[in-house]
C-alpha cells in the first residue's frame, strides 16, 4: 500500500513538473513580442528595473526608488540622469517640499504602457486562438479555469 502511494506521489510530481514546464514555455512565447519591444529600447537591466518600479507608481523620490530597486542612491541617480536625457523619465518638484524631486515616467512612456503594451501582451494569444479549432479553444480555456480554481482552493487549505 505504501509503495502504491509513493508511486502516486511520484506521478503527481512528474505531472506538476510537466505542467510547470508548459506554463513556462507559454509564458516565454507570450512575452516574446514584449521582450523584443523592450530590447529595442536598449535599456540595461538596472535601467529596466528602475523603469518598472516607476511605471507602477505615481512617482518616487530618489531615496524611495533606490530602496525599491535595491541599488545605491548614487547609482540610481546616474540611471535616472541617463533615462531623463532619453526622455523616458522626468523630475518634478515635490509638492510638499520643493527641495525634493519626484521621479515619474514621461508621457510617451505612459502612452506606451496604456496603448501599445496591452496589444503586445495579448497578440500572441489572439493569434494562437485564431489558428486553433473552436473545440480546442474551449478545452484550453476550461483547462486553465479549472487549474486556477484548483490552485486557489489548494492554497487556502494549506
C-alpha positions as a printed Julia matrix, in Angstrom:
158×3 Matrix{Float64}:
   0.0    0.0     0.0
   2.75   2.46    0.93
   4.59   1.6    -2.29
   1.47   2.37   -4.33
   1.1    5.72   -2.57
   4.72   6.59   -3.35
   4.07   5.79   -6.98
   1.06   8.09   -6.97
   3.08  10.87   -5.35
   5.85  10.47   -7.93
   3.27  10.58  -10.72
   1.81  13.79   -9.3
   5.27  15.34   -9.0
   6.1   14.38  -12.59
   2.8   15.81  -13.8
   3.32  19.01  -11.82
   6.8   19.39  -13.32
   5.42  18.91  -16.84
   2.66  21.48  -16.22
   5.26  23.91  -14.88
   7.4   23.4   -18.0
   4.39  24.02  -20.26
   3.39  27.15  -18.33
   6.96  28.44  -18.51
   7.13  27.82  -22.26
   3.76  29.51  -22.81
   4.8   32.49  -20.65
   8.0   32.81  -22.67
   6.19  32.67  -26.02
   3.6   35.21  -24.9
   6.3   37.59  -23.65
   8.46  37.34  -26.79
   6.95  40.37  -28.63
   7.09  42.4   -25.44
  10.73  41.44  -24.82
  11.57  42.36  -28.42
   9.97  45.77  -27.94
  11.88  46.31  -24.7
  15.13  45.23  -26.4
  14.56  47.98  -29.0
  14.66  50.43  -26.1
  18.28  49.43  -25.39
  17.82  49.56  -21.63
  20.29  47.9   -19.3
  18.99  45.55  -16.6
  19.21  48.21  -13.86
  17.51  50.78  -16.13
  14.68  48.32  -16.76
  14.34  47.75  -13.01
  14.08  51.49  -12.41
  11.57  51.91  -15.23
   9.48  49.01  -13.95
   9.39  50.46  -10.46
   8.39  53.89  -11.8
   5.78  52.65  -14.26
   3.81  51.01  -11.47
   3.94  54.06   -9.21
   2.75  57.64   -9.24
   6.35  58.72   -8.88
   9.07  58.24   -6.28
  11.81  60.16   -4.63
  15.35  59.04   -5.41
  15.58  57.57   -1.92
  12.38  55.53   -2.38
  13.46  54.4    -5.83
  16.89  53.31   -4.56
  15.25  51.28   -1.82
  12.73  49.76   -4.26
  15.34  48.55   -6.78
  17.98  47.7    -4.17
  20.71  49.89   -5.63
  22.85  52.65   -4.15
  21.49  56.19   -4.22
  24.35  57.39   -6.45
  23.83  54.51   -8.89
  20.1   55.21   -9.19
  20.78  58.93   -9.58
  23.04  58.18  -12.58
  20.45  55.82  -14.06
  17.73  58.46  -13.69
  20.0   61.07  -15.33
  20.51  58.79  -18.35
  16.81  57.91  -18.57
  15.9   61.6   -18.3
  18.29  62.53  -21.13
  16.47  59.96  -23.3
  13.07  61.44  -22.43
  11.88  58.35  -20.55
  11.54  59.93  -17.11
  11.31  63.41  -15.69
  11.9   65.0   -12.33
   9.06  67.01  -10.83
   9.27  69.17   -7.75
   7.69  67.55   -4.71
   4.53  69.47   -3.84
   5.14  69.17   -0.1
   8.87  70.01   -0.16
  10.15  71.95   -3.19
  13.75  70.93   -2.33
  12.93  67.32   -3.24
  12.09  65.91   -6.61
   9.72  63.14   -7.59
  10.78  60.97  -10.49
   7.98  59.95  -12.85
   7.83  58.3   -16.25
   7.3   60.67  -19.16
   4.02  60.97  -21.02
   5.26  58.98  -24.05
   6.11  56.11  -21.71
   2.67  56.33  -20.06
   1.05  56.34  -23.51
   3.06  53.26  -24.5
   2.05  51.45  -21.31
  -1.63  52.28  -21.81
  -1.98  51.9   -25.57
   0.76  49.69  -27.03
   1.7   47.34  -24.21
  -1.71  45.65  -23.83
  -1.76  44.81  -27.54
   1.78  43.4   -27.39
   0.97  41.13  -24.48
  -2.33  39.84  -25.86
  -1.36  39.5   -29.55
   0.38  36.09  -29.31
  -2.65  34.63  -27.53
  -5.08  36.11  -30.05
  -3.03  34.65  -32.91
  -2.81  31.23  -31.27
  -6.56  31.18  -30.66
  -7.18  32.33  -34.24
  -5.47  29.23  -35.66
  -6.93  26.85  -33.05
 -10.1   24.92  -33.73
 -13.13  26.17  -31.77
 -13.23  22.96  -29.74
  -9.57  23.34  -28.81
 -10.18  26.93  -27.72
 -12.9   25.77  -25.34
 -10.66  22.99  -23.96
  -7.77  25.41  -23.38
  -9.94  27.95  -21.59
 -11.75  25.37  -19.48
  -8.47  23.69  -18.5
  -6.93  26.98  -17.42
 -10.03  27.99  -15.49
 -10.09  24.65  -13.71
  -6.35  24.76  -12.9
  -6.72  28.27  -11.49
  -9.74  27.23   -9.43
  -7.95  24.18   -8.01
  -4.81  26.2    -7.23
  -6.93  28.76   -5.37
  -8.65  26.03   -3.35
  -5.41  24.2    -2.54
  -3.68  27.4    -1.42
  -6.39  28.09    1.15
  -6.25  24.55    2.61
  -2.51  24.56    3.32
